[in-house]
Amino acid sequence: MPNAVLDSTILVSAFLTKMGVSAELLYQAVGGAFQLSLAEEIIGETQRVLLEYQRIRKRYRYSDREVRAFCQALRKVFPLFSLEEAKTHAQKIFSEFYRNKENQKDKALEKYIYTLPSSPILSFFSFYHLLVAAILTTETFPLTYSIYSKLDACLEKLKLSPPPPLLFADTNWGQFYFGFVVNPGTLELELWRLDRRGCNGMPMSSWKEYVDGTSQKPWGILTNPKEYHGDYLHDFTLLTKKV
């Protein structure tokens, strides 16, 4: 997976223009298009610029609380771990994952530590996939459970990942579902298309006007197979009661 580092200029632009190109880069990173590394110095500079540059504050309307929430969301969504932090987190995760299975926990932790890179900093993406690799080489196959689902639940319980999105409908795109997500940049509830695990996806920006009430055009959700053809498609007013 490609790796990228964004500077504070891009992050400031993403905050100020929620539907702009810079914000789209963050969406792409959240959706798994590339691995984003954000150093604390970059996030700190972003916060300082948004809070202290009066020429920006005169042009855009936003509160100090919104700035701090945005920067805190960046820290949570794109965290960087030192090797010692990675080891500490891994120990807690394996203790939860292998509850009452000390031998397997110790084996997984040993394999995880052995595969840690020599670089002093580890992105969450690398951190996660090293956990998966350690579990895969520890388990006996076939498995009666999903490694990813169980690992995601452990991370959420230990507050190392955000709550899962609310998936509510299938889509015409292969492997994608509709779901509601708290946007990590704006902290607002948004409609996204996501994979089954809710880990990769993109915001449905082109539909925003229908969801937030900006557009008054009628829309509906098809819940019955017969609604996909015939009179229902020719006369959409038949579905207005389903809005």
C-alpha positions as CSV (number, residue, x, y, z in Angstrom):
1,M,0.0,0.0,0.0
2,P,1.3,3.5,-0.8
3,N,2.5,5.6,2.1
4,A,2.0,9.4,2.3
5,V,2.8,12.3,4.7
6,L,0.5,15.4,4.6
7,D,1.8,18.7,5.9
8,S,-0.2,21.2,7.9
9,T,-1.2,23.2,4.8
10,I,-3.2,20.3,3.5
11,L,-4.8,19.6,6.9
12,V,-5.8,23.3,7.4
13,S,-7.4,23.3,3.9
14,A,-9.2,20.0,4.7
15,F,-10.7,21.6,7.8
16,L,-11.7,24.9,6.1
17,T,-13.1,23.3,2.9
18,K,-15.0,20.2,3.9
19,M,-15.8,19.3,0.2
20,G,-12.4,20.3,-1.2
21,V,-9.5,18.3,-2.7
22,S,-7.6,18.2,0.6
23,A,-10.6,16.8,2.5
24,E,-11.0,14.2,-0.2
25,L,-7.4,13.1,0.5
26,L,-8.3,12.5,4.1
27,Y,-11.4,10.6,3.0
28,Q,-9.2,8.4,0.7
29,A,-6.8,7.7,3.6
30,V,-9.7,6.7,5.9
31,G,-11.1,4.5,3.2
32,G,-7.7,2.6,2.9
33,A,-6.6,4.0,-0.5
34,F,-3.2,4.8,1.0
35,Q,-1.4,4.7,4.4
36,L,-1.2,8.2,6.0
37,S,1.4,9.1,8.6
38,L,0.7,12.2,10.7
39,A,3.4,13.3,13.2
40,E,2.3,15.2,16.3
41,E,4.3,18.2,15.2
42,I,2.2,18.4,12.0
43,I,-1.1,18.1,13.9
44,G,0.1,20.7,16.5
45,E,1.0,23.2,13.7
46,T,-2.4,22.6,12.1
47,Q,-4.1,23.5,15.4
48,R,-1.9,26.6,16.0
49,V,-2.6,28.0,12.5
50,L,-6.3,27.5,12.8
51,L,-6.5,29.0,16.2
52,E,-4.0,31.9,15.9
53,Y,-4.0,33.1,12.2
54,Q,-6.5,36.0,12.4
55,R,-6.6,36.5,8.6
56,I,-8.0,32.9,8.3
57,R,-10.5,33.4,11.2
58,K,-11.8,36.6,9.6
59,R,-12.6,34.7,6.4
60,Y,-14.0,31.5,7.8
61,R,-16.4,31.0,10.7
62,Y,-15.5,28.2,13.2
63,S,-15.0,27.8,16.9
64,D,-11.9,26.8,19.0
65,R,-13.8,23.7,20.0
66,E,-14.2,22.6,16.4
67,V,-10.5,23.0,15.7
68,R,-9.5,21.0,18.8
69,A,-12.0,18.3,17.9
70,F,-10.7,18.0,14.4
71,C,-7.1,17.7,15.6
72,Q,-8.0,15.1,18.2
73,A,-9.9,13.1,15.5
74,L,-6.7,13.1,13.4
75,R,-4.8,11.7,16.3
76,K,-7.3,8.9,16.8
77,V,-7.8,8.0,13.2
78,F,-4.1,8.2,12.1
79,P,-2.1,7.4,15.2
80,L,1.6,6.7,15.3
81,F,3.1,4.4,17.8
82,S,6.6,4.1,19.2
83,L,7.9,0.5,19.3
84,E,7.4,0.5,23.1
85,E,3.8,1.7,22.7
86,A,3.2,-1.0,20.0
87,K,4.5,-3.7,22.3
88,T,2.4,-2.5,25.3
89,H,-0.8,-2.3,23.1
90,A,-0.1,-5.7,21.6
91,Q,0.2,-7.3,25.0
92,K,-3.2,-5.8,26.0
93,I,-4.8,-6.9,22.7
94,F,-3.5,-10.4,22.9
95,S,-4.6,-10.7,26.5
96,E,-8.1,-9.8,25.4
97,F,-8.0,-11.9,22.2
98,Y,-6.7,-15.0,23.9
99,R,-8.6,-14.7,27.2
100,N,-7.8,-17.7,29.3
101,K,-5.4,-19.0,26.7
102,E,-2.0,-18.0,28.1
103,N,0.1,-20.2,25.9
104,Q,-1.4,-18.9,22.7
105,K,-1.2,-15.3,24.0
106,D,2.5,-15.7,24.7
107,K,3.2,-17.3,21.3
108,A,1.3,-14.5,19.5
109,L,3.1,-11.8,21.4
110,E,6.5,-13.3,20.8
111,K,5.9,-13.6,17.1
112,Y,4.6,-10.0,17.0
113,I,7.6,-8.6,18.7
114,Y,9.9,-10.6,16.4
115,T,8.3,-9.0,13.3
116,L,8.4,-5.4,14.5
117,P,10.4,-3.2,12.1
118,S,13.6,-1.4,13.0
119,S,12.0,2.0,12.4
120,P,11.2,3.9,15.7
121,I,7.7,4.8,14.6
122,L,4.8,2.5,13.5
123,S,1.6,3.6,11.8
124,F,-1.7,2.1,12.9
125,F,-2.0,0.3,9.5
126,S,1.3,-1.5,10.0
127,F,0.5,-2.1,13.7
128,Y,-2.8,-3.7,12.8
129,H,-1.5,-6.0,10.1
130,L,1.4,-7.2,12.2
131,L,-1.2,-8.2,14.8
132,V,-3.1,-10.2,12.1
133,A,0.1,-11.9,11.0
134,A,1.0,-12.9,14.5
135,I,-2.5,-14.4,15.0
136,L,-2.5,-16.2,11.7
137,T,0.8,-17.9,12.5
138,T,-0.4,-18.9,16.0
139,E,-3.8,-20.3,15.2
140,T,-4.7,-23.8,14.1
141,F,-6.9,-24.0,11.0
142,P,-9.7,-24.3,10.1
143,L,-11.0,-21.5,12.3
144,T,-14.5,-21.3,13.7
145,Y,-14.5,-17.5,13.9
146,S,-13.3,-14.4,11.9
147,I,-9.9,-13.2,13.0
148,Y,-10.7,-9.7,11.7
149,S,-14.0,-9.4,13.5
150,K,-12.6,-10.7,16.8
151,L,-9.6,-8.4,16.6
152,D,-11.7,-5.4,15.7
153,A,-13.9,-6.0,18.7
154,C,-10.8,-6.2,20.9
155,L,-9.5,-2.9,19.6
156,E,-12.8,-1.2,20.1
157,K,-13.1,-2.6,23.7
158,L,-9.6,-1.2,24.5
159,K,-10.5,2.1,22.9
160,L,-7.8,1.7,20.2
161,S,-10.3,2.1,17.4
162,P,-13.6,4.1,16.9
163,P,-17.0,2.4,17.2
164,P,-18.1,0.5,14.1
165,P,-20.3,2.2,11.5
166,L,-24.1,1.4,11.3
167,L,-24.6,-0.6,8.1
168,F,-28.2,-0.6,6.9
169,A,-28.4,-1.5,3.2
170,D,-26.7,-3.2,0.3
171,T,-25.5,-1.2,-2.7
172,N,-25.0,-1.8,-6.5
173,W,-21.2,-1.7,-5.9
174,G,-19.6,-5.0,-5.3
175,Q,-18.6,-5.7,-1.7
176,F,-20.0,-2.3,-0.5
177,Y,-22.9,-1.4,1.8
178,F,-24.5,1.8,2.9
179,G,-23.7,2.9,6.5
180,F,-23.7,5.9,8.8
181,V,-20.3,7.0,10.0
182,V,-19.0,9.8,12.3
183,N,-16.7,11.6,10.0
184,P,-13.2,11.7,11.7
185,G,-12.5,15.2,10.3
186,T,-15.8,17.0,11.0
187,L,-17.2,14.7,13.8
188,E,-20.6,14.9,11.9
189,L,-22.8,11.9,11.1
190,E,-22.5,11.1,7.4
191,L,-23.7,8.6,4.8
192,W,-20.9,6.4,3.5
193,R,-20.4,3.3,1.3
194,L,-18.4,0.8,3.3
195,D,-17.1,-2.8,3.1
196,R,-18.7,-5.4,5.3
197,R,-16.2,-4.8,8.2
198,G,-16.8,-1.1,8.0
199,C,-13.0,-0.5,7.7
200,N,-12.8,0.8,4.1
201,G,-15.1,3.2,2.4
202,M,-15.9,6.6,1.0
203,P,-18.4,9.3,1.9
204,M,-21.5,9.6,-0.4
205,S,-20.7,13.3,-0.9
206,S,-22.8,13.5,-4.1
207,W,-25.9,12.5,-2.0
208,K,-25.3,14.9,0.8
209,E,-28.0,17.3,-0.4
210,Y,-30.7,14.6,-0.1
211,V,-29.6,13.4,3.3
212,D,-29.2,16.8,5.0
213,G,-32.5,18.3,3.6
214,T,-30.9,20.8,1.2
215,S,-32.7,19.2,-1.7
216,Q,-36.5,19.0,-1.6
217,K,-36.7,16.3,-4.3
218,P,-38.4,13.1,-3.1
219,W,-36.3,10.0,-2.5
220,G,-36.9,6.6,-1.0
221,I,-35.4,3.3,0.0
222,L,-36.5,0.2,-1.9
223,T,-37.2,-2.6,0.5
224,N,-39.1,-5.1,-1.7
225,P,-37.7,-6.8,-4.8
226,K,-40.8,-6.0,-6.8
227,E,-40.0,-2.3,-6.4
228,Y,-37.0,-2.7,-8.7
229,H,-39.0,-3.0,-11.8
230,G,-42.4,-2.2,-13.4
231,D,-44.6,0.7,-12.4
232,Y,-42.5,1.6,-9.4
233,L,-39.6,2.7,-11.6
234,H,-41.7,4.6,-14.1
235,D,-43.7,6.5,-11.4
236,F,-41.4,7.3,-8.4
237,T,-44.3,9.0,-6.6
238,L,-45.5,5.5,-5.7
239,L,-42.5,5.4,-3.3
240,T,-43.0,8.8,-1.7
241,K,-44.7,7.3,1.4
242,K,-41.5,5.3,2.0
243,V,-39.4,8.5,2.4
